[in-house]
């Protein structure tokens, strides 16, 4: 055997070893990818099922009240009180007697769903959102901020009324502590106005419907929302 041939045989063996190593690395990498994809799928499936369960529970609980109270339930788990005439007087933050009567019935049934053991640890927040129309206030430097204050005061008053209910006072200390963690009052001014089809004008670019825009929303935010967004962004 020549010196040239003796050189190429070890080199060929080395290439074979390297190919085997790269093969094992590739197989391992594929296994990791498959595991991550399975984890993503499981998270998304859990998220979808949880959101569907909450939606169905809300829909069933208030099936007889949507028309009576001018309620709307969206797939994003928001319940909208859409008749501004029964919520607050124009430019005022005090709840009307009619709205208080509605909340007397609505709140216990709504919070019973939020507090259901099957949703323990799965709800991140329950937002009480106040929304105004885009009517400008005279003699106000920044009308948007004035409406932030108004909508914030309205949502805060809704939360205060909830806490004043006998139902709330009879909660266990654990339940009260959980609701204090979950419930938030948010004033969104006219940043999220609606058109005549009750869709966000920011998206549709259509004319603002002031009646539809003046509303109060209760919205459940699922704890896995952030996780889901992270999963989607990493794909």
Secondary structure, DSSP 8 states (H G I E B T S, - for coil): --HHHHHHHHHHHHHHHHHHHHHHHHHHHHHHHHHHHHHHHHHHHHHHHHHHHHHHHHHHHTTTTHHHHTEEE-TTSEEEE--GGGTB-TT--SB-HHHHHHHHHHHHHHHHHHT-GGGTTTEEEEEEEEE------TT-S-HHHHHHHHHHHHHHHHHHHHHHSHHHHTS-HHHHHHHHHHEEEEE-TTTT-B-TTS-BHHHH-----HHHHSEEEEEEEETTHHHHHHHHHH-
